[in-house]
Amino acid sequence: MDNRRQFSRVIFAADAILSDKHETWPTKIQDLSLNGALVEQPAGFSELQTPLTLSFKLAESDIVITMETQLVHKKNGLLGLQCLHIDIDSISHLRRMLELNLGDASLLDRELKMLFAS
């Protein structure tokens, strides 16, 4: 794990949709944090400077999490996305999912404070 990371990441394999103002690409999430995601680079995707919307559905539910992201790195067929904006419902569901996977609510509380302090 990269020691510079400030947010806990969990492995989370899920289908997702990555989109900008003009195009939509199906992708797969590799891991998630409160501050972003690592996804597979979709076929036909070219590096963009515009914000990208990442949307995915939580398994066995109708809950869709959506976040506005920016591309921060591209390596070995993977895209690192940093969260720029996420609505209150999405962050609440994401926090709960991460809490269940990490088993440490206090850690996520500290990370949420860091996220909103920046």
C-alpha positions as CSV (number, residue, x, y, z in Angstrom):
1,M,0.0,0.0,0.0
2,D,1.2,3.5,-0.8
3,N,2.1,5.3,2.5
4,R,0.9,8.7,1.1
5,R,-2.7,7.5,1.1
6,Q,-4.8,9.4,3.6
7,F,-8.0,7.4,3.1
8,S,-8.6,3.7,3.8
9,R,-9.3,1.7,0.6
10,V,-11.3,-1.5,0.4
11,I,-11.3,-4.0,-2.5
12,F,-14.7,-3.7,-4.1
13,A,-15.3,-5.5,-7.4
14,A,-18.4,-4.0,-9.1
15,D,-19.6,-2.9,-12.5
16,A,-19.8,0.8,-12.9
17,I,-20.4,3.6,-15.4
18,L,-17.9,6.3,-16.1
19,S,-19.2,9.3,-18.1
20,D,-18.4,12.9,-19.1
21,K,-20.6,15.4,-20.8
22,H,-20.3,13.6,-24.2
23,E,-19.6,9.9,-23.6
24,T,-20.4,6.9,-21.3
25,W,-18.1,3.9,-20.7
26,P,-18.8,0.7,-18.8
27,T,-16.0,-0.1,-16.4
28,K,-15.3,-2.2,-13.3
29,I,-14.3,-0.8,-9.9
30,Q,-11.2,-2.4,-8.3
31,D,-11.2,-0.5,-5.0
32,L,-12.9,2.4,-3.2
33,S,-12.3,5.0,-0.5
34,L,-14.2,8.0,0.7
35,N,-12.0,10.1,-1.6
36,G,-12.2,8.1,-4.8
37,A,-11.9,4.9,-6.7
38,L,-9.6,2.7,-8.8
39,V,-11.3,1.5,-11.9
40,E,-10.4,-0.5,-15.0
41,Q,-9.7,1.7,-18.0
42,P,-12.7,1.3,-20.3
43,A,-12.2,0.5,-24.0
44,G,-12.2,3.6,-26.1
45,F,-11.5,5.9,-23.1
46,S,-9.1,8.8,-23.7
47,E,-7.5,10.9,-21.0
48,L,-9.7,13.9,-20.3
49,Q,-9.3,17.0,-18.2
50,T,-13.1,17.4,-17.6
51,P,-14.8,16.0,-14.5
52,L,-15.9,12.4,-14.8
53,T,-19.0,11.0,-13.2
54,L,-18.7,7.5,-11.6
55,S,-21.9,5.6,-10.8
56,F,-22.4,2.1,-9.5
57,K,-25.0,0.1,-7.7
58,L,-24.5,-1.6,-4.4
59,A,-24.9,-5.4,-4.7
60,E,-28.3,-6.8,-3.9
61,S,-29.9,-3.4,-3.6
62,D,-31.3,-0.6,-5.6
63,I,-28.9,1.9,-4.1
64,V,-26.8,3.8,-6.7
65,I,-23.8,5.8,-5.6
66,T,-22.7,8.6,-7.8
67,M,-19.6,10.8,-7.5
68,E,-18.0,13.5,-9.6
69,T,-14.4,12.7,-10.0
70,Q,-11.2,13.7,-11.7
71,L,-8.6,11.5,-13.2
72,V,-5.4,11.7,-11.1
73,H,-3.4,8.8,-12.6
74,K,-3.5,6.2,-15.3
75,K,-1.3,3.1,-15.1
76,N,-1.4,-0.5,-16.2
77,G,-4.9,-0.3,-17.5
78,L,-6.3,1.3,-14.4
79,L,-7.6,4.8,-13.7
80,G,-7.2,6.5,-10.3
81,L,-10.2,8.8,-9.7
82,Q,-10.3,11.4,-7.0
83,C,-13.7,12.4,-5.7
84,L,-14.5,16.1,-6.3
85,H,-18.2,16.0,-5.2
86,I,-20.6,13.4,-3.8
87,D,-24.2,14.0,-2.7
88,I,-25.2,13.3,0.9
89,D,-27.1,10.1,0.2
90,S,-24.2,8.7,-1.8
91,I,-21.6,9.5,0.9
92,S,-23.8,8.1,3.6
93,H,-24.2,4.8,1.7
94,L,-20.5,4.7,0.8
95,R,-19.5,5.4,4.4
96,R,-21.7,2.6,5.6
97,M,-20.4,0.1,3.0
98,L,-16.8,1.0,3.9
99,E,-17.5,0.8,7.6
100,L,-18.9,-2.7,7.2
101,N,-15.8,-3.7,5.2
102,L,-13.2,-2.0,7.4
103,G,-14.9,-2.7,10.8
104,D,-13.7,0.7,12.2
105,A,-16.3,3.5,12.3
106,S,-13.9,5.8,14.2
107,L,-11.4,5.6,11.4
108,L,-14.0,6.6,8.8
109,D,-15.2,9.4,11.1
110,R,-11.6,10.9,11.1
111,E,-11.4,10.4,7.3
112,L,-14.7,12.2,6.7
113,K,-13.4,15.1,8.8
114,M,-10.3,15.2,6.6
115,L,-12.4,15.0,3.4
116,F,-14.6,17.9,4.4
117,A,-11.6,20.0,5.8
118,S,-9.9,20.0,2.4
